[in-house]
């Protein structure tokens, strides 16, 4: 199973969804803040290495983000559905 590389917009949107700063993402992915900021400044595809891309993906996914691959509507992000916590009682 090959995971697609994240776009800069996906990274920015994912951080916004979980209210993480670039510093938060750097800490959770064990990358530098400069690497995160450079990746987010790109127009589309980041210049991150495959291993850095994977570190960012794993950090954001462990925080509850799901990445949506290109499927005709463009790549995107969403929050993972919370299982087991229902508001109804």
Residue pairs with C-beta under 8 A, 6 or more apart in sequence:
3 54
3 57
3 67
4 69
4 70
4 75
5 45
5 46
5 48
5 50
5 53
6 46
6 48
6 53
6 56
6 57
6 67
6 75
7 44
7 45
7 46
7 75
8 39
8 40
8 41
8 42
8 43
8 44
8 45
8 46
9 44
9 75
10 67
10 75
10 76
10 77
11 25
11 36
11 39
11 40
11 46
11 56
11 60
12 40
13 76
13 77
14 60
14 65
14 67
14 77
15 21
15 22
15 24
15 25
15 60
17 65
17 77
17 78
17 79
18 60
18 63
18 64
18 65
18 79
20 28
20 63
22 33
22 36
22 37
22 40
23 33
25 31
25 36
25 56
25 59
25 60
26 32
26 33
26 35
26 36
28 59
28 62
28 63
29 36
29 52
29 55
29 56
29 58
29 59
30 55
31 52
31 55
31 56
35 48
35 52
36 56
38 46
38 47
39 46
39 47
39 48
39 52
39 56
40 46
46 53
48 56
57 67
60 67
61 67
61 80
64 79
64 80
65 77
65 78
65 79
65 80
66 77
66 78
66 79
66 80
67 75
67 76
67 77
68 75
68 76
68 77
68 78
69 75
